[in-house]
Amino acid sequence: MRPSLPSSRRGFTLIELLVVIAIIAILIGLLLPAVQKVREAAARMSCSNNLKQLGIAAHSFHDVNNNRLPPAIMMRNYSDFPYSDEIGPNWAVMILPNIEQDNLYRQVQNAITVWQGTTGTIDNSWKNIRGAVIKTFLCPSDGNNQNLCTRNLGNVTNWGRGNYAANCGPHYNYRNRLNGGSSSGGPWGYAGAGPFTVTTFANPSKFSMGIAQIPDGSSNTVMFGEVLSGADAADPRGVWAFGLAGSSTIVSHADGDCRVPNDPGGCSDDIRDAPNLPAQNLGNWTSCNSNQATARSRHSGGVNTAMADGSVRFITNSVSQQTWWLLNAANDGLPVPNF
């Protein structure tokens, strides 16, 4: 019987193992940025699709409501103070049936009808749906939008988040264009009304512009832009059912110190009790009432916008302040330059 021969197999040496680990680490390091880019591209596409759906919904609302867009915010009397019962339903509440949220809308339809009346009567039970989480209102790139806002807004708490805002025009501030009125100003003296308006009981029609009546043309005018959810539970930014600046409307967003999308400056927005966090793309003048906010997003390099013709465009942060004004003003009477 032959004696067994010793095995010639051997394990990896420590050096070989370290080399293999190093190679794997390098490959992972090279792969992660690519994965992150793919993930962000998918999120940006999903966000773009949400805005497309909101554009279609706004057109659908328009077509069955005397060819007018919904009000940005309904108010009994004008107020930009977020703790007032003067503030009623906003555009997002009004278009719920047009984004397949009929059941939610019907829960508060009677209250909305009261707000649409001309008697000066209000019914604040419309706020009963404020905590709903609606996927169409959420951008996947914003990691804060799953958390309710616990700030007292309109005398109630626990509001659901959203990332899309109606464009009320670049000229400071809401009061200058109340009930569809126009005004001129800003650095160039241009007219600065947006396609959406704040409406009060002084305006019985309670609607915004008609798409066909946008003076500058629907393809040249922003209808919806992005906004960011608040940095913490008490931050009122990005609340879909509450209509003030930075919650679900943008206004004065090429004027004063709020110049361009994702404006990097501290104190650039004016949103009551929102912290000033420019390092997080959330610059804000905390003590001001809610009457100024520009479009903001977590997308690299810019924001998605839905134009009034239903198209979706990505506007880069490098757009000039003047061009940003022209894109958001519905009645400046000037052509939008290439950008």
Backbone hydrogen bonds, N-H to C=O, Kabsch-Sander energy under -0.5 kcal/mol:
donor,donor_aa,acceptor,acceptor_aa,energy
17,L,13,T,-2.3
18,L,14,L,-2.4
19,V,15,I,-2.2
20,V,16,E,-2.4
21,I,17,L,-2.7
22,A,18,L,-2.3
23,I,19,V,-2.4
24,I,20,V,-2.5
25,A,21,I,-2.5
26,I,22,A,-2.3
27,L,23,I,-2.4
28,I,24,I,-2.6
29,G,25,A,-2.5
30,L,26,I,-2.1
31,L,27,L,-2.0
32,L,28,I,-2.7
34,A,30,L,-0.7
35,V,31,L,-2.4
36,Q,32,L,-2.7
37,K,33,P,-2.4
38,V,34,A,-2.2
39,R,35,V,-2.6
40,E,36,Q,-2.6
41,A,37,K,-2.5
42,A,38,V,-2.2
43,A,39,R,-2.2
44,R,40,E,-3.0
45,M,41,A,-2.0
46,S,42,A,-2.3
47,C,43,A,-2.5
48,S,44,R,-2.4
49,N,45,M,-2.2
50,N,46,S,-2.2
51,L,47,C,-2.2
52,K,48,S,-2.1
53,Q,49,N,-2.4
54,L,50,N,-2.3
55,G,51,L,-2.4
56,I,52,K,-2.3
57,A,53,Q,-2.4
58,A,54,L,-2.5
59,H,55,G,-2.1
60,S,56,I,-2.5
61,F,57,A,-2.7
62,H,58,A,-2.5
63,D,59,H,-2.2
64,V,60,S,-1.0
64,V,61,F,-0.8
65,N,62,H,-1.0
67,N,62,H,-1.4
68,R,62,H,-0.7
68,R,65,N,-0.8
69,L,209,M,-2.6
72,A,197,T,-2.3
73,I,197,T,-0.7
74,M,89,P,-2.3
75,M,199,T,-2.8
76,R,86,E,-2.5
84,S,81,F,-1.4
87,I,84,S,-1.0
88,G,74,M,-3.5
91,W,72,A,-1.6
94,M,90,N,-1.9
95,I,91,W,-1.8
96,L,93,V,-1.1
98,N,95,I,-1.6
99,I,96,L,-1.6
100,E,97,P,-0.8
101,Q,96,L,-2.2
105,Y,101,Q,-2.2
106,R,102,D,-2.7
107,Q,103,N,-0.9
107,Q,104,L,-0.6
108,V,104,L,-0.5
108,V,105,Y,-1.5
112,I,108,V,-2.1
113,T,109,Q,-2.4
114,V,110,N,-1.8
115,W,111,A,-1.9
116,Q,112,I,-1.8
117,G,114,V,-1.3
126,W,123,D,-0.9
127,K,124,N,-1.6
128,N,125,S,-1.8
129,I,126,W,-1.1
130,R,127,K,-2.0
132,A,129,I,-1.8
134,I,132,A,-0.6
135,K,133,V,-0.5
137,F,134,I,-1.7
138,L,135,K,-2.0
142,D,139,C,-1.5
143,G,141,S,-0.8
145,N,142,D,-1.0
147,N,144,N,-1.2
149,C,159,W,-3.1
150,T,148,L,-0.6
150,T,233,A,-2.6
151,R,233,A,-0.8
153,L,151,R,-0.8
153,L,156,V,-2.9
154,G,82,P,-2.6
156,V,153,L,-1.2
158,N,149,C,-0.8
159,W,149,C,-2.3
160,G,130,R,-3.4
162,G,238,G,-1.9
163,N,137,F,-2.8
165,A,225,G,-3.1
166,A,248,S,-2.4
167,N,223,M,-2.4
168,C,166,A,-0.7
168,C,250,I,-2.8
171,H,192,G,-1.5
176,N,173,N,-1.2
177,R,174,Y,-2.6
178,L,175,R,-1.1
179,N,198,V,-3.2
180,G,177,R,-1.2
181,G,178,L,-1.4
185,G,190,Y,-2.1
188,W,185,G,-0.5
189,G,185,G,-0.9
189,G,186,G,-0.6
190,Y,185,G,-0.9
192,G,183,S,-2.1
194,G,168,C,-0.9
196,F,167,N,-1.9
199,T,73,I,-2.6
201,F,76,R,-1.4
203,N,200,T,-2.1
206,K,203,N,-0.9
208,S,69,L,-2.7
209,M,195,P,-2.2
213,Q,210,G,-0.8
214,I,211,I,-1.4
216,D,330,A,-2.3
217,G,214,I,-1.7
220,N,217,G,-1.2
221,T,218,S,-0.9
222,V,327,L,-2.7
223,M,306,A,-3.1
224,F,306,A,-1.9
225,G,165,A,-2.3
226,E,304,N,-0.7
227,V,163,N,-1.8
230,G,237,R,-1.7
235,D,232,D,-1.5
238,G,246,G,-2.8
240,W,160,G,-1.0
240,W,238,G,-0.6
242,F,239,V,-1.0
245,A,290,S,-0.7
246,G,249,T,-2.6
247,S,244,L,-2.2
248,S,244,L,-1.4
249,T,244,L,-0.9
250,I,166,A,-2.5
251,V,293,A,-1.4
252,S,169,G,-2.1
254,A,170,P,-0.8
255,D,252,S,-1.0
255,D,258,C,-1.1
258,C,255,D,-2.1
259,R,257,D,-0.6
262,N,295,A,-2.9
263,D,260,V,-1.2
268,S,265,G,-1.1
269,D,283,G,-1.1
270,D,292,Q,-2.7
273,D,286,T,-2.7
274,A,271,I,-1.9
277,L,275,P,-0.9
277,L,282,L,-2.6
280,Q,277,L,-1.8
281,N,278,P,-1.8
282,L,277,L,-2.1
285,W,269,D,-3.0
286,T,284,N,-1.0
288,C,285,W,-1.4
290,S,80,D,-1.9
291,N,270,D,-1.4
291,N,289,N,-1.4
292,Q,270,D,-1.5
293,A,251,V,-2.4
296,R,226,E,-1.8
302,G,299,H,-0.9
303,V,315,I,-2.4
305,T,313,R,-2.5
306,A,224,F,-2.5
307,M,305,T,-0.6
307,M,311,S,-3.0
308,A,218,S,-0.9
308,A,221,T,-2.5
309,D,218,S,-1.0
310,G,307,M,-2.0
313,R,305,T,-2.7
315,I,303,V,-3.0
315,I,313,R,-0.6
316,T,314,F,-0.5
317,N,301,G,-2.6
319,V,316,T,-1.6
324,W,320,S,-2.5
325,W,321,Q,-2.1
326,L,322,Q,-2.3
327,L,323,T,-2.3
328,N,324,W,-1.5
329,A,325,W,-2.6
330,A,193,A,-3.9
331,N,193,A,-0.6
